[in-house]
Amino acid sequence: MIDVANEFRVPTYVFWTSTASWLGLKFHLQALRDDHGRDIPTEFKKKDRISAELVSASFINPVPVDVLPGMALDKSSSDLVLNFAKRIREAKGVVLNTFMELEPHALHHLIHDENSPAMYSVGPVLSLTVIFLCFGSMGSFGEDQLKEICLALERTGFRFLWCLRHSLPNDRRAFASDFVDPKLVLPEGFLDRTVEIGKIVSWAPQVAILSHPAVGGFVSHCGWNSLLESLWFGVPVATWPLFSEQQLNAFEMVKELGLAVEIKMDYKWGFDSEIDGNHEAVLVSAQEIEVGIRRVMEGDSDIRKRVREMKEKSRMAVMEGGSSHSSLGCFIGNVFDNLQ
């Protein structure tokens, strides 16, 4: 697409929908391959990943290799991922769905990186007694894992809204249309015991739910849009990533920014799990889930206070004079300059 735009002398801009930190790390991995001859998938084989870390300028902390997206560690897909990063460098600019107050370290690095195009952070762009559980349109679990979640929910006693999808027999990722009767997959008696405190649905209007004052916590797969929505409404997150760059997002939220509680940070499911040689996902225990839910629901925790502060910052960022509003103005000006 960049080649076609160049042929017609049209400036190319990329809209980056994930984190600035992940974009910076992508550039770093691409430079390691092209400038230093390092082969990341070969260098970090499964047996060498347990304690291995990568140092990247877009992260404050060393990044555990185990939280890298599976596509960056798979030989067949890593070249595609890194070649895409290389082409992004050729664009006139990158429009990022984030804001300076949220990712100052990563954005400052990208903005001052002479090998990167111009960066415009214009986000967040949006598509205390209730815990909301939702794992995205493709997130689902097998029956053993569902039992652990049910046990944790009963133990906490919190009111809950759970957007449930069940893994089908061939373990393919499930969409909302794959929803089955909860009575067929949940432990016997669970629905009866929680009828006064819980509701299970196949689909939920996530923005509307996160905006409701009753919602005090969000167990999330850590898709970037979901995380931005939770921050916009000031709802703390308990991380449970599944695939793609979600493990990296969880690491950033928990370790880099202190804006989330960890249930799991390196959990991998589906294709990403198979890359690691695990054809069955690790079982997350009811104890781990319960601890994470209780922590995220604490009313006066430091994390909740920081999330409330970030809520205000996210709204100020898109107001006139805010960092994202100003960045959007610079982007528009740059587009017009390149059209002349």
Stockholm file with secondary structure:
# STOCKHOLM 1.0

chainA/1-340         MIDVANEFRVPTYVFWTSTASWLGLKFHLQALRDDHGRDIPTEFKKKDRISAELVSASFINPVPVDVLPGMALDKSSSDLVLNFAKRIREAKGVVLNTFMELEPHALHHLIHDENSPAMYSVGPVLSLTVIFLCFGSMGSFGEDQLKEICLALERTGFRFLWCLRHSLPNDRRAFASDFVDPKLVLPEGFLDRTVEIGKIVSWAPQVAILSHPAVGGFVSHCGWNSLLESLWFGVPVATWPLFSEQQLNAFEMVKELGLAVEIKMDYKWGFDSEIDGNHEAVLVSAQEIEVGIRRVMEGDSDIRKRVREMKEKSRMAVMEGGSSHSSLGCFIGNVFDNLQ
#=GR chainA/1-340 SS CHHHHHHTTCCCEEEECSCHHHHHHHHHHHHHHHHHCCCHHHHTCGGGCSSCEECCTTCSSCEEGGGSCHHHHCHHHHHHHHHHHHHHTTSSEEEESSCTTTSHHHHHHHHHCTTSCEEEECCCCCCCCEEEEECCTTCCBCHHHHHHHHHHHHHHCCEEEEECCBCCTTCCCCCGGGCCCHHHHSCTTHHHHTTTTEEEESCCCHHHHHTSTTEEEEEECCCHHHHHHHHHTTCCEEECCCSTTHHHHHHIIIIISCCEEESCSSCCCTHHHHHTTCSSCCCCCHHHHHHHHHHHTCTTCHHHHHHHHHHHHHHHHTSTTSHHHHHHHHHHHHHHHHHC
#=GC SS_cons         CHHHHHHTTCCCEEEECSCHHHHHHHHHHHHHHHHHCCCHHHHTCGGGCSSCEECCTTCSSCEEGGGSCHHHHCHHHHHHHHHHHHHHTTSSEEEESSCTTTSHHHHHHHHHCTTSCEEEECCCCCCCCEEEEECCTTCCBCHHHHHHHHHHHHHHCCEEEEECCBCCTTCCCCCGGGCCCHHHHSCTTHHHHTTTTEEEESCCCHHHHHTSTTEEEEEECCCHHHHHHHHHTTCCEEECCCSTTHHHHHHIIIIISCCEEESCSSCCCTHHHHHTTCSSCCCCCHHHHHHHHHHHTCTTCHHHHHHHHHHHHHHHHTSTTSHHHHHHHHHHHHHHHHHC
//
